[in-house]
Amino acid sequence: MTLRLAHASCPAVCIIRPHAALSAAPSGLTACHGGYYLSVSMAMTNSVTGMELVTDLLPESERGHAPDNMHDIPFGTLFTDHMFSMTYSDGRWHDPCIHPYRPISLDPAAMCLHYGQGVFEGMKAYRNGEHVLLFRPADNIRRLNRSAERMVMPRVDEDATRYYLKCLVSIERAWIPPQPGCALYIRPTMVAVEPKLGVRAANKYLFFIVLAPVGPYFKEGFKPVRLMVSTSDARAANGGVGAAKTMGNYAAGLRATKLAEGAGCKQVLWLDACERKFIEEAGTMNVFIKFDDELVTPPLTGTILPGITRDSVLVLARDWGLTVNERRVSIDEVVEGTGSGKVEEMFGTGTAAVITPIGELLYQGKDYRVGNGEVGSLTRRLYDELTGIQYGTHPDPYGWVVEVE
Ligand SMILES: Cc1ncc(COP(=O)(O)O)c(C=O)c1O
């Protein structure tokens, strides 16, 4: 039995049919009864890829929503009802599908498990009443492709991927928490799944998107954090993969992060791998330092992730008439500046961390307080403006926000 109708979440014609896992046809449209799912096959065919997005959705009665106690849920531990996936083989992507969230099955020889060929992204959907907003989604998908190219993985079609992402978020809109400071975290991921032992680029890949309703990344909320400057481990070296959002970069940071946590710090402040002299980035954040009337962030020389929040802060600060420089900053310049008062504020930027004030640095066993250790006025102004744009409560003159229908 098939029936064509307009699906409320995606502006396309849909086909209702029994869930693929069930063999018998349902007796009618009461497909939620008797164990049948409504399977919605979108007739929307992307003009670039020629691919049809199929959706296999749970019945409404089996779907959940964002919980009321968002602030009790650790970041990234709760997932929504559905996910997106598509596979790559024979030189092309195929079978894009939105289906119930489920474990993925991998051959033990899948190359991502052995050689680390995998990239991912992190973005958010924000709720403003009935409106659902994405922040610069095209930039995330573009960065995914840059990461994929660095890891010799296939590109995704950017328009089609944006479309799939919007459909998934639209279907899962009940999972976007309405509480201030909460959002739906979006994790697009691509991994090599070809079973083979032997180092080369794989020729089979899986791309999937999962969604997680989240509160603040740091459970303390918008409070200054203490960072430990790593003088032993380094995150990324020249010519390496520091600018790619690839799994190994995060694994490489775990040992220093564990040390930092043991010393009462939230994250590691990384120095360059060559001289251990210049500031790079911190954990999952890019870093900014306000010296007197100059706002500084390390330049994109290939060893740090080109953050989308970083770029947004640069645009805002320049528009506000601040002197903004992307230049190398030594850790000595910063610790001296904390003593002289020249370093007025420091903060980290990231999709998960938003704008996180940095109140203290632990470097070579000594603590250095930034400013008066409180949230600085520029840090607060940037936080208010950026989150205002993201949640649609401030005007967006830059066209960063994209509404999901
Ligand atoms: C290592 C690293 N640096 C910086 C960032 C900030 O990037 P964005 O602002 O695009 O989230 C992230 C988060 O994605 C990250 O993982």
The ligand as a MOL file (V3000), in Angstrom:
LIG
                    3D

  0  0  0     0  0            999 V3000
M  V30 BEGIN CTAB
M  V30 COUNTS 16 16 0 0 0
M  V30 BEGIN ATOM
M  V30 1 C 39.6230 21.8060 18.6020 0
M  V30 2 C 38.5390 22.8130 18.4410 0
M  V30 3 N 38.8680 24.1060 18.2970 0
M  V30 4 C 37.9460 25.0520 18.1230 0
M  V30 5 C 36.5950 24.7400 18.1010 0
M  V30 6 C 35.5690 25.8070 17.8570 0
M  V30 7 O 35.0300 25.7050 16.5620 0
M  V30 8 P 33.5450 26.2090 16.2600 0
M  V30 9 O 33.4810 27.6140 16.7210 0
M  V30 10 O 33.3950 26.0870 14.7930 0
M  V30 11 O 32.6360 25.3270 17.0170 0
M  V30 12 C 36.2070 23.4040 18.2830 0
M  V30 13 C 34.7780 23.0340 18.2620 0
M  V30 14 O 34.2940 22.6270 17.2550 0
M  V30 15 C 37.1940 22.4170 18.4350 0
M  V30 16 O 36.8570 21.1240 18.5970 0
M  V30 END ATOM
M  V30 BEGIN BOND
M  V30 1 1 1 2
M  V30 2 1 2 3
M  V30 3 2 2 15
M  V30 4 2 3 4
M  V30 5 1 4 5
M  V30 6 1 5 6
M  V30 7 2 5 12
M  V30 8 1 6 7
M  V30 9 1 7 8
M  V30 10 2 8 9
M  V30 11 1 8 10
M  V30 12 1 8 11
M  V30 13 1 12 13
M  V30 14 1 12 15
M  V30 15 2 13 14
M  V30 16 1 15 16
M  V30 END BOND
M  V30 END CTAB
M  END
